[in-house]
Amino acid sequence: MNIAQNTMLNVTSEHPVATDRSWLARLDLQFNKTSRGTRLTRSRHVGPLYVQKPFYPEGNDLAHVYLLHPPGGLVSGDHLQINIEAKEGAGVLVTTPGAARIYRARDEQPLQRQSVALNIASNATLEWFPLETIVYNSAHVELDTVINLTDGSRFMGWEINCFGLPASDAPFISGAFQQRYRILRNGRPLFVDRFSLTDKNRNHLLSGKASMQSHAVNGFFVAGPCDISVNEDVVSECMELLRSTADNLGFSHCSAISKVGEFFIGRYLGDSAEKARHIFTAWWEILRPFVLGRDACAPRIWST
C-alpha cells in the first residue's frame, strides 16, 4: 500500500440527532504526521459542524484549520461536541471564522452546551484559538474544555467571553454561565480554570471588585508546558517582554500575565473582545518561538 493510501482522508457524515427543540452537532478530527507533513486523516461530523481542507501557510509540518458552525450560535437544547486528536509529531492550529453566539434560552431553561476534547500526543503541538463567545441575556450555557497532554506535547490557547450586548443596551442580567477548562498531562491536572455564574451569585460576580467590576468581557490565554530546566534569566527576560508589550499597547490596566508552574497564564478584563484578541495575539507572537519553537504565523482569516 502506498503513502497516498495510508494517509487517505476518512470523511464521513451522518444525519444529525435533532428534534424540534434541540440539535446535536459533533465533530471528530485526527491529524497524523506523515512523510508529507501533518495531514488531516480523519474527519467525521454529525450535524452542522465541520471543517474544510487544511491550509499550510507555514509549511507542511503544521496545518491551519478553520472550524465551521453555519448556524453561528446555540439555542436551547443544542449541544456541540468537538474532539480533536493530534498524533505523535503532528502540528495543528485551529481557529474559527467568527464569534460564537449563545442565544436566550427558552422559558423552561434547557441547557446550551459545548464540549471540547483536545488530545495531544508526544512531540505534537496543538493551538486552539476560537474567537470570542457572546453570551446573550437569559442564556443558560455550559462550556467544558479538556486538553489531554502527554510527555513532550505542547499547547497554546485562549478563551474570550462577552456577557450581554452593552452597546445595544442589552446587558447580561439573567441566565447562567458555567465554564470549565482543564489541562491534564497523563491524567494529572496542570491547569484548571472555572467560572460559575448563577442566579445566586450573578450580581456579585459581574459587579464585585474582586470579580468582573462591571466589565462585560473577560478571557484568559495559556501557553505551555515549558521546560522547567530553562534558565530562569531567560524566563525573566521573556516575562519582561510580555509585560512591556502590554504597556506599549496601552493594555496594562486591563491585562496581566505571569508564569504559573510550567505555563504562562495571561488574563484580560475589560469591555472589548477586539482588545482581548489583540493582547493575546501579541503574547502568542512572543511566546510561540519559546514554547513551540516556531515563529508566529497568523491565520489568514484573522486579517479578514
C-alpha positions as MATLAB code, in Angstrom:
seq = 'MNIAQNTMLNVTSEHPVATDRSWLARLDLQFNKTSRGTRLTRSRHVGPLYVQKPFYPEGNDLAHVYLLHPPGGLVSGDHLQINIEAKEGAGVLVTTPGAARIYRARDEQPLQRQSVALNIASNATLEWFPLETIVYNSAHVELDTVINLTDGSRFMGWEINCFGLPASDAPFISGAFQQRYRILRNGRPLFVDRFSLTDKNRNHLLSGKASMQSHAVNGFFVAGPCDISVNEDVVSECMELLRSTADNLGFSHCSAISKVGEFFIGRYLGDSAEKARHIFTAWWEILRPFVLGRDACAPRIWST';
ca = [
       0.000    0.000    0.000;
       1.457    3.385   -0.943;
       1.630    6.534    1.166;
      -1.385    8.093   -0.530;
      -3.487    5.115    0.507;
      -2.081    5.098    4.042;
      -2.917    8.743    4.660;
      -6.190    8.925    2.789;
      -8.651   11.303    4.482;
     -11.551    9.489    6.064;
     -14.550   11.814    5.782;
     -17.946   10.684    6.967;
     -21.195   12.488    7.597;
     -24.242   11.283    9.436;
     -27.709   12.665    9.883;
     -27.873   14.957   12.936;
     -29.647   13.788   16.036;
     -32.165   16.610   16.285;
     -35.687   17.363   17.347;
     -37.774   20.497   17.031;
     -36.278   21.624   20.359;
     -32.635   20.579   20.161;
     -29.778   19.967   17.767;
     -26.725   17.800   18.349;
     -23.637   18.633   16.304;
     -20.445   16.598   16.613;
     -17.010   16.840   15.009;
     -14.175   14.312   15.282;
     -10.790   15.158   13.730;
      -7.484   13.311   13.728;
      -4.152   14.639   12.475;
      -1.154   12.423   11.729;
       2.473   13.221   10.983;
       3.346   11.582    7.664;
       6.235   11.738    5.214;
       4.324   14.631    3.600;
       3.890   16.527    6.843;
       0.836   16.874    9.094;
      -2.306   15.580    7.416;
      -5.964   15.504    8.417;
      -6.544   11.753    8.262;
      -9.975   11.527    9.871;
     -12.884   13.953    9.658;
     -16.264   12.795   10.892;
     -19.187   15.064   11.624;
     -22.792   14.921   12.685;
     -24.932   17.968   12.026;
     -23.758   21.478   11.085;
     -20.221   21.353   12.435;
     -17.272   20.620   10.151;
     -14.006   21.839    8.632;
     -12.848   22.446    5.097;
      -9.432   21.441    3.835;
      -6.421   22.406    5.994;
      -4.148   25.262    4.953;
      -0.354   25.226    5.161;
       0.887   28.855    5.262;
       3.976   27.878    7.268;
       4.886   24.618    5.565;
       3.650   21.043    5.517;
       4.511   20.274    9.130;
       1.741   22.433   10.625;
      -1.880   22.529    9.472;
      -4.169   25.545    9.919;
      -7.821   24.510   10.261;
     -10.983   26.636   10.403;
     -13.839   25.185   12.409;
     -17.194   25.990   10.780;
     -20.576   26.107   12.523;
     -23.017   27.574    9.966;
     -25.864   28.292   12.436;
     -23.422   30.596   14.248;
     -24.935   30.114   17.674;
     -26.576   27.859   20.239;
     -30.227   27.846   21.196;
     -31.970   25.869   23.917;
     -31.133   22.187   23.894;
     -28.222   22.464   21.445;
     -25.023   20.538   22.173;
     -21.767   20.896   20.240;
     -19.191   18.128   20.733;
     -15.683   18.698   19.365;
     -12.935   16.097   19.562;
      -9.522   16.815   18.029;
      -6.562   14.454   18.201;
      -3.006   15.395   17.231;
      -0.977   12.209   16.908;
       2.740   11.947   17.627;
       4.762   14.680   15.935;
       1.771   16.448   14.334;
       1.304   20.219   14.417;
      -2.154   21.815   14.313;
      -3.640   25.303   14.715;
      -7.432   25.553   14.984;
      -9.436   28.774   14.874;
     -12.910   29.970   13.884;
     -14.031   32.474   11.227;
     -16.278   34.410   13.590;
     -17.634   34.793   17.093;
     -19.814   32.107   18.669;
     -23.207   33.241   19.950;
     -25.243   31.715   22.720;
     -28.793   32.981   22.452;
     -31.526   33.409   25.044;
     -32.798   30.107   26.421;
     -36.452   29.136   26.382;
     -38.510   29.745   29.488;
     -38.022   26.186   30.745;
     -34.242   26.885   30.512;
     -32.870   23.801   28.766;
     -29.094   23.974   28.644;
     -26.986   25.111   25.714;
     -23.774   23.077   25.797;
     -20.382   22.838   24.168;
     -17.897   20.080   24.980;
     -14.340   20.208   23.609;
     -11.699   17.483   23.997;
      -8.203   18.119   22.635;
      -5.806   15.163   22.765;
      -2.140   15.906   22.059;
       0.344   13.064   21.697;
       4.077   13.068   22.362;
       6.036   15.733   20.452;
       2.810   17.084   18.954;
       1.554   20.658   19.214;
      -1.974   21.999   19.142;
      -3.107   25.630   19.179;
      -6.766   26.321   19.985;
      -7.850   29.894   19.221;
     -11.634   30.230   18.911;
     -12.855   33.775   18.503;
     -14.967   35.234   21.281;
     -18.145   33.716   22.711;
     -21.022   36.202   23.015;
     -23.440   35.205   25.764;
     -26.862   36.800   25.291;
     -29.048   37.798   28.197;
     -31.030   34.874   29.673;
     -28.766   32.232   28.122;
     -28.156   29.062   30.149;
     -24.884   27.568   28.997;
     -22.233   25.020   29.946;
     -18.820   25.119   28.273;
     -16.426   22.283   29.044;
     -12.914   22.090   27.581;
     -10.326   19.459   28.436;
      -6.816   19.308   26.981;
      -5.069   15.967   27.418;
      -1.287   16.197   27.130;
       1.357   13.508   27.164;
       5.075   13.840   27.800;
       6.615   16.200   25.250;
       3.371   17.663   23.885;
       2.728   21.440   23.789;
      -0.399   23.594   23.830;
      -1.352   27.239   23.307;
      -4.882   28.584   23.540;
      -7.279   31.271   24.660;
     -10.897   31.779   25.670;
     -12.768   35.109   25.460;
     -16.277   35.602   26.835;
     -18.560   38.599   26.267;
     -21.580   38.902   28.564;
     -24.603   40.623   27.078;
     -24.672   43.294   24.381;
     -23.863   46.531   26.249;
     -23.660   48.584   23.039;
     -27.254   47.584   22.291;
     -28.359   48.271   25.869;
     -28.871   44.549   26.450;
     -26.694   43.631   29.462;
     -26.479   40.144   30.923;
     -28.897   40.439   33.855;
     -30.395   36.942   33.905;
     -29.330   33.454   32.975;
     -26.421   31.197   33.918;
     -22.918   30.521   32.603;
     -20.681   27.604   33.571;
     -17.194   27.278   32.116;
     -14.706   24.517   32.979;
     -11.264   24.457   31.385;
      -8.732   21.773   32.291;
      -5.253   20.892   31.072;
      -4.084   17.424   32.096;
      -0.852   15.551   31.486;
      -1.141   11.784   31.701;
      -4.334   12.367   33.704;
      -2.732   14.755   36.205;
      -4.172   18.317   36.372;
      -1.702   21.041   35.398;
      -4.098   23.968   34.934;
      -7.747   24.246   35.963;
      -9.949   27.296   35.447;
     -13.617   27.543   36.334;
     -16.118   30.370   36.011;
     -19.559   29.768   37.502;
     -22.276   32.396   37.097;
     -25.655   31.555   38.645;
     -28.814   33.315   39.776;
     -27.405   33.424   43.314;
     -24.017   34.977   42.564;
     -24.645   36.856   39.292;
     -24.733   40.380   40.683;
     -21.685   39.782   42.875;
     -19.571   38.254   40.091;
     -20.495   40.782   37.437;
     -20.035   43.893   39.581;
     -17.791   42.909   42.506;
     -14.365   44.498   42.879;
     -12.739   41.072   43.155;
     -14.534   39.768   40.068;
     -15.636   41.469   36.811;
     -16.028   45.001   38.213;
     -18.994   45.736   35.881;
     -16.966   44.926   32.760;
     -18.549   42.827   30.022;
     -15.544   40.909   28.633;
     -13.121   38.527   30.297;
     -10.690   36.000   28.931;
      -7.529   34.057   29.520;
      -4.518   32.969   27.494;
      -2.416   29.879   28.236;
       0.844   28.525   26.794;
       2.972   25.569   27.832;
       4.199   23.357   29.296;
       7.621   25.000   29.362;
      10.770   23.077   30.124;
      11.371   23.652   33.847;
      15.104   23.352   33.232;
      15.114   26.557   31.155;
      17.408   29.219   32.592;
      15.457   31.490   34.945;
      17.143   34.533   33.380;
      15.625   33.581   30.033;
      12.185   33.258   31.610;
      12.593   36.634   33.345;
      13.545   38.309   30.064;
      10.519   36.728   28.407;
       8.202   37.943   31.183;
       9.615   41.450   30.926;
       8.919   41.492   27.194;
       5.366   40.201   27.666;
       4.560   42.859   30.239;
       6.241   45.690   28.366;
       4.215   44.724   25.298;
       1.003   45.204   27.282;
       2.316   48.573   28.488;
       3.245   49.695   24.977;
      -0.188   48.731   23.661;
      -1.871   50.647   26.482;
      -3.428   47.478   27.918;
      -1.609   47.255   31.253;
      -4.737   48.450   33.106;
      -6.887   45.612   31.709;
      -4.465   42.708   31.286;
      -1.798   40.795   33.176;
       0.411   37.781   32.560;
       2.534   35.562   34.786;
       4.224   32.181   34.783;
       2.464   29.634   36.960;
       4.271   26.325   37.217;
       5.018   25.183   33.672;
       2.544   27.552   31.993;
       2.334   31.194   31.018;
      -1.120   32.442   32.038;
      -2.484   35.758   30.784;
      -5.791   37.424   31.592;
      -7.921   40.234   30.216;
     -10.766   42.104   31.903;
     -12.400   44.970   30.063;
     -15.093   45.855   27.555;
     -13.653   44.903   24.167;
     -13.228   41.433   22.687;
     -11.067   43.027   19.990;
      -8.647   44.323   22.626;
      -8.557   40.905   24.294;
      -7.641   39.267   20.982;
      -5.076   41.998   20.327;
      -3.118   41.481   23.539;
      -3.452   37.689   23.418;
      -2.167   37.666   19.843;
       0.784   39.855   20.839;
       1.653   37.457   23.663;
       1.272   34.488   21.295;
       3.719   36.079   18.843;
       6.290   36.434   21.635;
       5.787   33.016   23.227;
       5.313   30.790   20.198;
       9.050   30.528   19.420;
       9.757   29.912   23.119;
       7.040   27.271   23.654;
       6.657   25.653   20.222;
       9.977   26.521   18.576;
       8.147   28.277   15.711;
       7.836   31.901   14.642;
       4.298   33.263   14.723;
       2.287   32.890   11.514;
      -1.211   34.314   11.932;
      -4.080   32.504   10.192;
      -5.140   34.391    7.082;
      -8.713   34.580    8.299;
      -7.684   36.821   11.209;
      -6.981   39.571    8.681;
     -10.432   39.481    7.080;
];
